[in-house]
Amino acid sequence: MKIAIPGEVAADEPRVAATPDTVKKMVGLGAEVALEPGAGVKSGVLDTDYQAAGATVAKNAVEQADVVLKVRRPTEVEVGTYKKGALVVAIMDPYGNDAALTAMAQAGVTAFAMELLPRITRAQVMDVLSSQANLAGYRAVIDAAAEFGRALPMMMTAAGTVPATKVFIMGAGVAGLQAIATARRLGAIVTATDVRPAAKEQVESLGAKFIAVEDEEFKQAETAGGYAKEMSKEYQAKQADLVAEHIKKQDIVITTALIPGRPAPRLISADMVKSMRPGSVIVDLAVERGGNVELVKPGGVAEVNGVKIIGHLNVPGRLAATASSLYAKNLYAFVEILVDKKAKTLAVNWTDEIIKATVLTRDGAVVHPNFKPKSAA
Ligand code: NAD
């Protein structure tokens, strides 16, 4: 059983899919582990660290691999260098990327999308969305604090009292809850909103105030999978009125709202941005999915009437070492279920609910029901 970890080809991707710790564990499962030279360097892991953990380092690491572990979906060129039948595990970003999924199918690899894991107890240890979103929520507060020209906590000094900063978190899922906790630790006064009723208690348990349009639609807004639904036009209008009033008085706003498989909901209009005081800061963590904020500049910081809108891409990558260590642990837990530990060989159970939910391509075809080409569906 050969497992390979290539370096990420995207210039803006500093994360890596294995750490010395997970290499050691994979060797313990009976695998031969090979990495491409420099694969971990942007996450602070040297080739020698991997070698000390039992891996080999070679340019052609992927060619003979039975399993390839990646952060991002491999490009057509990359996948062309993999063995037919190889299992490829990554964050595949499958929505709206049909051509790329077809390319993986045609290359003959079996691709698993980690973001499609079912949110069941057994899969929590593999949950890459949670591990990465948690770090993004933390980093969003740090980025906002760095751009904000004021201190966050209340300070009573001989020269006078500095008031505490007001932070508003929109979307209280994994990223939002961590943003609330981080902003509270820094001494801010925190409010938060969401469309799922379950979020209310979680927000309040972190010491923040919950603000939302709590009508009949709100009571039904959570899907069986625990995610938000797309809200009606009427709800969106009521929500916009509430947000418009609240946002004027805020110093920092962090938006994290997502709906699986849909564009991110637009929560902050240009007028709302302009209603904020100069010097205020907005962080849009949904920027890669279209953004929650009008006027956000993907990959940069926009300034409108003195209000900064931060639109960094790949926010977990801004904490590459921590993000890689958690991501690698998630992948190791997934690899464990692909293996027969006694025989020390690959033994994929295609009827396992985790496997069924994540497998995108197999035997030359896109097989996932949500992504099968229409004619084959
Ligand atoms: P997500 O990333 O899909 O969305 C982020 C947040 O945005 C969610 O809380 C969502 O309700 C909110 N949102 C969507 N539309 C909105 C709108 N119009 N206005 C305001 N907010 C809006 O969500 P997530 O972080 O993945 O978390 C979703 C839920 O799943 C949470 O309750 C979380 O605790 C739960 N969860 C469960 C597991 C598990 O059981 N293994 C793992 C992770 C998360």
Residues whose N, C-alpha, C, O or C-beta is under 5 A from the ligand:
A	BS01	NAD	R119 I120 Q124 S130 M170 G171 A172 G173 V174 A175 T193 D194 V195 R196 G225 G226 Y227 A228 K229 T256 A257 L258 I259 P260 P265
